[in-house]
């Protein structure tokens, strides 16, 4: 795959990564789930706009980069559905009064805004809206694992690996990947299906995850892998979300 992060690395960094032997390929698992991290209106905005324009209306938006990744996610989701693979969506949740924001208040000015929080921020964008067999995980912190039933559902489905995409690369995607690694799950991050607000944060977190915690792949490779799997491996829910 084309590694856009190369332009951010100097020769010293390349030499160090090579000398350490980081970035070995762990490979895909046999029973994967697709995880769509926080592809909601808070992170994407209502429509593709340059980021500075978008955040005037949707404070957490990643702008056009988010919508480019949504188009990639749709391709991945369609293949996963066609093969009967589990598709998990995560999104944030807050009380209207933001009391449960907790430590987010220390770093996020948006959590200190007056008035009730708009619940529409947490809706998954319509272009990739979940189907009845998909599972939505609602969380209050970056990782999809933290304080949620996510791992329990993975165990129930006998999932051994994750394909992860969404936003932000440096935040909720990375936190989820590190927790997956800590649970001994194989993990592939679909780079062109991820997005962030700051280009260097996106690139450097892909570098770091590929070096130590996951395989960073592109959508074409992930789709080829999913397309080659046997269909109907999983007993998926029919109405639970």
N, C-alpha and C positions, 0 to 999 in steps of 0.2 A: 504494500500500500504506500501511497505517497505520504510522507511524514512531514507535514507542514511545520512541525516544531523545530526542524533542523535549522531554520533561519534564526532561531533564538539561542542556539548553542554555539559556544566558541570551541576552538580545537581542544583546549584543556578539558572541557566538560565531556567532549566525545571520547577523549583518551581515558578519562577516569571511568566512564561507564563501561568502556570496553575492557579495561584492566580488571574491573570488579566482576565482570562476567554477568552483570545484570541484564535483564531483558530476555532470558531464556523463554522459549515457548512452552506454556503449560498445556495447550490444546483444549479443544472443546470437550464437553462431557457427553454422556449418552442420553441423559434425560434433562434437557435444558428448559428453562423458563425465560421468557422475554420480559424485561422490566422497563417500563416507561416512567421515568422519574420526573414528576412535577411539570408536565407539559400543560400547564394551566394558564389562565388569562393573566394572573399576576406576573408570571415570568415571560409570557409571549406578547401580551397586549392583545387587543381585539383584532388587529390586522397588521400585515407587514408594514413597518415604518422604520426610518432611521432611528437608532436607539434614543438619541437625545430628544427627538420629537415624541417618541412613544412613551417615554417615562414622564412626560408632562401629564399624561392621562392615566398611565398604569405604572406606578412608582417603581415596581420591581422588574419592569420589562427588560428583556435582552434584545428587543428590536428585531430587525430583519434576520439576524442569525438564528433566533429562535424559530422563526417560521421556515427557514431553510431546513433546519433539523426536523421540524414536524413533517415535512414532505418525505424525508428519509424514513422517519418512524412509521409513516403510513405504509410504505413498502414492506418494512419488516413485519408490521402487524398483520398485513394481508397474508403473507407467507405463513406466519405462525398460526393464524386461524385456519388456513387451508390444511395444515398438518395436525391440527388439534393440539397444539402446544399451549401450555398455560401462559396467559398474558396478564401480568400484574401492572396496575397503574398506581402510582403514589401521588398524593397531593397533600397540601398542608390543611390544617384545620385550626380555627381559633374561635373562642367565644366572641360574641359581638363586642364585649367590653375589653377584649384583649388581655384579660387577667391571666390566662394560661400561656401568654407569650414568654413569661419567665425571663430567662437570660437573654432572649432576643432584644429586650428593651435596652440592654447595655450597649448594643452595637448597631441597632437598626432604628433610624429616626422615624421610619414609617410606623413602628409600633407605638410611638408616642403621639401620633396624630389625634386631635380631638374628635369626638363623635364615634358612632359605631363603625366597625369594620365591615366593608362590603363583602358579603359572602360569595359573590360571583367571582371574586379573585381566585377561589379554589376550584372552580369548575374546569374540568379537562376541556381543551378546545374542541369544538364540534367536529373539526376535520378528522380527528382520530378518537371520537367518542367511544367509550367502552361498550362492548356487547354484553348480553346477559351472562355468558360463560366466563367473562373476564372478572378479575378480582381487584377491587379498589382498596388500597391501604391508606388510611388517613393518619397523618403524623403531625407532631408538634416540634420536632427537631430534625436536623438534616438527614440522618440515616433512615432508610425505610425499615430497618430492623429495630431501631430504638423505641421501646415502649409500645410495640405493635404486635399483632399475631403473625407477622410475615413469616418468620422462621417456622412456626408451627404449621402453617399452610404448606411451606416447602417440604417439610417432613411428611405431611399427610400425602402429598403428591409424589413423594420419593424423587424429588428434584435433586440433581447432583451438580448443577451448573447454571450460571446465569449469563444472559446476553443483556447488557445494560446500556441504555441510552437516555437522553433527556437533559435536564438542566438543574442546577448549573454544574458544569464540569468540575469546577474547583470546590463546590459546596456539597450539594446533596448527592450528586453522582459519586464523587470521591468518597464521601462518608459511607455510602452504601457499599461501594466496592471494598473498602477496608474491612467493613464488618463481614462481608461475604468471605473474604480471604481468611479472616480470623475464625470463621466457622468451617474452614476447609472445603469451601465450594470453589470449583473452577469458575473463572469469571472472564468474560470477554467484553470489552468496552467498544461500542461501535462509534468510532470517532466522528464520522460525518452525521451521526444521529445525536450528537451532543452539542450543547451550546453554552455560552457564558457571556457576561457583560464586558469583560476585559480580555483582549486577544492573548496577551501574554499569560494570563491566568489559565485560560483554556489550554494553550500549548504546553505550558510547564506541568500542568497536572496530568496531561496525557503522557508526557515524558516519564513522570514519576510513577504513575500507575503501571505503565508498560515495563518499567525497570524492575518493579518489585511486587506488584499485587495482581496484575491481570495481563491478558493479551489485548493490545489495542489493535483492532481490525477495522476494515471499512465495511459498508453495508453490503457490497457485492459479495464479499467473502462470507459474511454472516448469512446472507440469503442462500448462497450455494450450499452452505452447511445444513441449514434448516430444510432446504428442498430435498436433500439426500436422506433425510430421516424417515423411518417408518411412521406411517400415520396411525392415529388412534392409540397412542401409548398411555394417555392420561384419562382418568375419570374426573372430568371437569364439572363444576357446578352448572346448573341450568338457569337459576334465577338469582343466586347470591351475588351481591356486589359489595 
